[in-house]
Each structure stands twice: as C-alpha cells, then as structure tokens.
C-alpha cells in the first residue's frame, strides 16, 4: 500500500516555505533529526535573477501615477525594433521560415501553410509609435517560396510634441518567388510625425503584391489631416533597374489639397498597390474588372510601371469603402495569381 503524502515545514527552511512532500512514516525521523540545508538557497536570501535586475543606462522617468518623491522606474526612452524573416522552400515544395528574428514591438504569429502560400501575421502588441521609435524590417523570399504577410490591426502614430517616428522596410523577392504584403492602414494622430521608407526589390520572374493604406487620422475624434508631418518614400526595383519611385510629404496646409483632390470627400482614405507579375498582360480581363470598381465613393486608377507590373491607386470616401475596394481588388486578382486565394481570412 502506498504511504500517504504530507507536506511539512522542515527545520532549517526559510519561514513560510513548505518543504517537499514527504512520506508520513518518515516525518518523525526527519523532524527529530533536522537535516543539513540541502542547498545554499535554503538558508540564504533569494537572489534576484539576472533578467529581473534593473536595466542600466536607460533614461529614468517618473510615471504619471507616482507621487512627487515616489519610487522612480527605469524604462526605455524609445523602441528600436527589428524584424528579419527569410522564407524558403523545402524538398516537398512547402514554404517555411528558414530564418526569423525580431524584438519588441514586433511579434509574429505561428506560420500557417495552406498548400499554396505560407501566411504570417505581424503583430505590434504595444500601443503604437511614439517620438524616437525606429522600426526596421527585412523580408526575403527565396526561389520557389510563397509568403503572405498581414497584420490584424492598424498602425497608430501617436501625438508627439517634437521628434518623429521612423519605419524602414526592405523586401526582396527572388526569381520564381512570390510575396504578398497587405498590412492594415496607417493612422497618424494629431501632432504626430512619421518618416517611412520602403525598398522593394523583385528579381525577374519574381512576383509581388504590395498594398499600403493611409487614413487621414482619427476621423471619429475629429482629427482629419491634423498630423504634424508624414513623409513616405517607396522605391521599387526590377533587379537593379528602377521600376517605380513614389515620394510624398504631407504637412498641415496640404490637407485641404487632399480634400479637394478627393472629389469633395470630407476626409479621403488612400491606398497604393503594386502588382508585379509575369502572369498578366495588358489584355487580361482583370484590368477591366478593376476599372469597374471606380464609383463616386471609391476612385480607382490603374497605370503601367516602367519595367514590369502595374500600379493601382485608390482614394475613398471612408475606411469602409477603402477596405471593401481593397478586398474586391484582391478577389479579382485571385484567379490569375495562385498566392491570393484564402488571403481574405487574414484581413481585418
């Protein structure tokens, strides 16, 4: 018959700390003859683990809830985040992440392979971007691999009296590879400043679907083009040849111009899409279907790129029409581009 198990306080252990469960038959012998301490931790004060030690060389700030002379906490002044992903193809023809590295505020979901493409959601668990934050990402898709990247929530740029946030992105698509990048929209709030630079390098016979969306601000709070500055630069290369280059800077005083260009929209929502593929030509029926998406609430324009591919621009009355038009555009492209079917389940 197994002996009953009891948990007792052994002599020599720190007060309030229970010892390991002992057989009842052994309790009296153990209590009568106090054993020597099993380890130094049984008699010495607990040591603070190295990962719990206060972080040095960081700016010390006083939290808003602390009293004037209260305890001060050491916190990082800014976030310097990085994300590095490499997608490869295995011997069975499946795409997988052969390399991944990231730190706060980046986090990625568990990759999902659906038989056609590897889907990864990039998540920012922090509130958003503040002055001094710098986010760098580098994504590489190797020959034969197919990668889809989305994120479930908007990227918010918060009010900053001075300074700016920075986003630096580099995407490389090898020959025979496919990358689909459809993040949620960027929302710059009142008084915010953001500089974003994106470099897209697609090798011949590589395939890219890239969508970048912009909101005029927190419209529900009455903020429409109230940010301090927004500078966005996007460079697209076909190998080592320029294919497209887009640069614009928005500041207070230029917001009214956007409203006029929006055909009387009180607040225009904008999206730019690059479609680089060898599966389509100018006679394909998808271009007529895309042109049919143009309405009074959603303006749609399509133009041919310098070397290969197309650019699609959207200007919509509100976020609802922008999301609906982007989804419709991707649905039209599903038939000729195998990486797109099933993408809708990952879009907000």
C-alpha positions in Angstrom: 0.0 0.0 0.0 1.5 3.4 -0.9 2.3 5.7 2.0 0.2 8.9 2.5 2.0 12.0 1.4 2.0 15.1 3.6 3.7 18.5 3.1 5.5 19.7 6.2 7.7 22.7 7.1 11.2 21.2 7.6 13.6 22.8 10.2 16.2 24.8 8.5 14.0 26.1 5.7 13.0 29.8 5.4 9.8 30.7 7.3 6.7 30.3 5.3 8.3 28.0 2.7 6.9 24.5 2.6 9.3 21.6 2.0 8.9 18.8 -0.5 6.1 16.3 0.2 7.4 13.5 2.5 6.0 10.1 3.3 4.2 10.2 6.7 6.3 7.3 8.1 9.4 9.4 7.6 8.1 12.7 9.0 9.0 11.9 12.7 12.5 10.8 11.8 13.1 13.9 9.7 11.7 16.3 12.3 13.6 14.7 15.1 16.9 15.0 13.3 17.0 18.3 11.4 18.9 17.7 8.2 21.6 20.0 7.0 20.4 22.5 4.4 20.1 20.9 1.0 21.3 23.9 -0.9 22.5 27.4 -0.1 19.2 28.8 -1.2 17.5 27.2 1.9 19.4 29.4 4.3 20.5 32.4 2.2 18.2 35.2 0.9 16.9 34.6 -2.5 18.9 36.2 -5.3 17.3 38.4 -7.9 17.6 36.6 -11.3 19.7 38.4 -13.8 16.7 39.0 -16.1 14.9 40.8 -13.2 17.7 43.1 -12.4 17.1 46.8 -13.0 18.2 47.8 -16.5 21.0 50.3 -16.6 21.9 53.1 -18.9 18.3 53.9 -19.6 16.6 57.2 -19.1 14.7 57.3 -15.8 11.3 58.9 -15.9 8.6 59.4 -13.3 5.3 57.5 -14.0 2.2 59.7 -14.0 0.7 57.9 -11.1 3.7 58.2 -8.8 3.9 60.8 -6.0 6.4 63.7 -6.5 9.0 61.9 -4.4 7.9 58.4 -5.1 9.8 55.5 -6.4 11.2 56.1 -9.9 11.1 53.4 -12.5 13.8 52.8 -15.2 12.1 52.4 -18.6 13.5 52.6 -22.2 13.0 56.1 -23.7 12.3 54.7 -27.2 11.8 51.4 -29.0 14.4 50.2 -31.5 12.6 47.2 -33.0 13.7 44.9 -35.8 12.1 42.1 -37.8 14.0 39.7 -40.1 12.3 37.0 -42.0 13.5 34.6 -44.7 11.1 32.3 -46.4 12.4 29.3 -48.2 11.1 26.2 -50.0 11.7 22.7 -48.7 12.2 19.4 -50.6 8.5 18.7 -50.6 7.6 22.1 -52.2 6.3 23.7 -49.0 7.3 27.2 -47.9 8.7 27.7 -44.4 10.5 30.3 -42.4 14.2 29.4 -42.6 15.2 32.4 -40.6 13.3 34.6 -38.1 14.5 37.3 -35.7 12.5 40.0 -34.0 12.2 42.1 -30.9 9.7 44.5 -29.3 7.4 45.8 -30.6 7.4 43.2 -33.3 5.8 39.8 -32.8 4.8 37.2 -35.3 2.0 34.6 -35.3 2.6 30.9 -35.9 3.1 30.5 -39.7 0.3 28.7 -41.5 0.8 26.7 -44.7 -2.4 26.2 -46.7 -0.9 24.3 -49.6 -0.4 27.4 -51.7 1.3 30.0 -49.5 2.8 30.5 -46.1 0.8 33.1 -44.1 2.4 35.1 -41.3 0.7 37.8 -39.2 3.0 40.5 -37.8 1.6 41.9 -34.6 2.5 45.0 -32.7 1.5 44.4 -29.0 2.4 47.9 -28.0 0.2 51.0 -28.2 1.8 52.3 -31.3 4.7 54.6 -32.4 6.0 57.5 -30.4 8.8 60.0 -30.9 12.2 58.4 -31.2 10.8 54.9 -32.1 12.5 53.3 -35.0 11.2 50.1 -36.6 13.3 48.2 -39.1 12.2 45.1 -41.1 13.9 43.0 -43.7 11.9 40.3 -45.5 13.5 37.9 -48.1 11.6 35.3 -50.1 13.8 32.8 -51.8 13.4 30.9 -55.1 10.2 28.8 -55.2 8.8 30.1 -51.9 5.5 31.9 -51.4 4.9 34.2 -48.4 1.9 36.3 -47.3 2.3 38.9 -44.6 -0.7 40.7 -43.0 -1.4 42.3 -39.6 -4.7 42.3 -37.7 -4.8 46.0 -36.5 -3.9 49.4 -37.7 -0.5 51.0 -37.1 -1.1 54.1 -34.9 1.3 57.1 -34.7 0.7 59.0 -31.5 0.9 62.6 -30.7 4.5 63.9 -30.2 5.3 67.5 -29.3 8.7 67.1 -31.1 10.8 64.4 -32.7 9.5 61.7 -35.0 9.0 58.0 -35.5 10.7 56.1 -38.3 9.8 53.0 -40.2 12.4 51.4 -42.5 11.3 48.4 -44.6 13.2 46.2 -47.1 11.6 43.4 -49.2 13.5 41.1 -51.5 11.8 38.6 -53.8 13.9 36.1 -55.7 13.2 34.8 -59.2 10.3 32.3 -59.0 9.2 33.5 -55.5 6.0 35.3 -54.5 5.4 37.9 -51.7 2.0 39.3 -50.8 2.2 42.1 -48.3 -1.1 43.6 -47.2 -0.9 45.4 -43.8 -3.7 47.3 -42.1 -3.9 51.0 -42.6 -1.6 53.6 -41.1 -3.3 56.1 -38.7 -1.4 59.3 -37.9 -2.9 61.1 -35.0 -2.9 64.8 -34.1 0.6 66.3 -33.9 2.3 63.1 -34.9 5.4 62.9 -37.2 6.4 59.8 -39.2 9.1 59.1 -41.8 8.6 55.8 -43.6 10.9 54.4 -46.3 10.3 51.2 -48.2 12.5 49.5 -50.7 11.1 46.7 -52.8 13.5 44.6 -54.9 11.9 42.0 -57.2 14.1 39.8 -59.4 13.0 38.9 -62.9 10.2 36.3 -62.8 9.6 37.2 -59.1 6.1 38.1 -58.0 4.9 40.9 -55.7 1.6 42.1 -54.4 2.1 45.1 -52.2 -0.6 47.3 -50.6 0.0 50.3 -48.4 -3.1 52.2 -46.9 -3.3 55.5 -45.2 -6.0 57.1 -43.1 -6.3 60.9 -42.7 -6.3 60.5 -38.9 -8.7 59.6 -36.1 -11.8 60.8 -38.0 -14.2 59.7 -35.3 -12.4 62.1 -32.9 -12.5 65.0 -35.4 -8.8 64.6 -36.4 -8.5 65.0 -40.2 -5.1 65.7 -41.6 -4.1 67.1 -38.2 -0.7 65.3 -38.0 2.4 67.4 -38.0 4.3 65.7 -40.8 4.0 62.5 -42.8 6.9 61.6 -45.2 6.6 58.4 -47.2 9.1 57.1 -49.8 8.7 53.9 -51.7 11.3 52.5 -54.2 10.5 49.6 -56.5 13.3 47.8 -58.4 13.2 45.1 -61.1 16.5 43.5 -60.3 18.9 46.5 -60.4 16.6 48.6 -62.6 14.3 51.3 -61.4 10.6 50.3 -61.8 8.8 52.9 -59.7 9.5 55.6 -57.2 7.0 57.4 -55.1 7.7 60.1 -52.5 5.4 62.5 -50.8 5.4 64.7 -47.8 2.2 65.8 -46.1 2.0 68.6 -43.5 -0.7 70.8 -42.1 -1.6 73.2 -45.0 -1.5 70.4 -47.5 -4.5 68.6 -46.0 -7.0 70.9 -47.8 -5.5 69.9 -51.1 -6.1 66.3 -50.4 -9.8 67.0 -49.7 -10.1 68.9 -53.0 -8.4 66.1 -54.9 -10.8 63.7 -53.2 -13.7 64.9 -55.3 -15.4 66.6 -52.4 -14.6 63.9 -49.8 -14.6 65.4 -46.3 -11.7 63.0 -45.5 -10.0 60.9 -48.1 -8.6 57.4 -47.4 -5.7 56.4 -49.7 -4.1 53.1 -50.8 -1.3 52.3 -53.2 -0.9 48.8 -54.7 2.0 47.5 -56.7 1.3 44.4 -58.8 4.5 42.9 -60.2 3.9 39.6 -62.0 4.5 37.9 -65.3 1.1 36.2 -65.3 -0.7 39.3 -66.5 -0.5 41.3 -69.7 -2.3 44.5 -70.7 -5.1 42.5 -72.5 -6.1 40.5 -69.4 -9.7 40.9 -68.3 -8.8 41.8 -64.7 -8.0 45.4 -65.7 -11.5 46.0 -67.0 -12.9 44.5 -63.8 -10.6 46.7 -61.7 -11.7 49.8 -63.6 -15.3 48.8 -62.9 -14.6 49.3 -59.1 -14.5 53.0 -59.7 -17.5 54.7 -58.2 -18.5 58.1 -56.6 -17.4 56.7 -53.2 -14.2 55.0 -54.4 -11.9 56.4 -57.1 -9.7 53.7 -58.8 -6.8 54.3 -61.2 -4.5 51.8 -62.9 -1.2 52.5 -64.7 1.6 50.5 -66.2 5.0 50.5 -64.4 8.3 51.4 -66.2 9.7 47.8 -66.5 7.1 45.3 -65.4 3.9 45.3 -63.5 1.1 47.8 -62.6 0.2 50.4 -60.0 -3.3 50.7 -58.6 -4.3 53.8 -56.7 -7.4 54.1 -54.5 -9.0 57.2 -53.0 -12.1 56.5 -51.0 -14.7 58.4 -49.0 -14.2 56.5 -45.8 -12.5 53.4 -44.3 -15.4 51.2 -45.1 -15.2 51.9 -48.8 -11.4 51.6 -48.8 -11.4 48.1 -47.1 -14.2 46.9 -49.4 -12.4 48.1 -52.5 -9.1 46.6 -51.5 -10.9 43.3 -50.8 -12.6 43.4 -54.2 -9.4 44.2 -56.0 -7.6 41.2 -54.4 -10.6 39.0 -55.2 -10.4 39.9 -58.9 -6.7 39.0 -58.9 -7.2 35.6 -57.2 -7.8 33.8 -60.5 -4.5 34.7 -62.2 -2.3 34.8 -59.0 -2.3 31.5 -57.0 -1.0 33.1 -53.8 -4.1 35.2 -53.3 -6.9 32.7 -52.7 -7.6 32.4 -48.9 -6.0 35.7 -48.1 -9.3 37.3 -47.1 -9.5 35.3 -43.8 -6.4 37.2 -42.5 -7.6 40.7 -43.5 -9.4 42.9 -40.9 
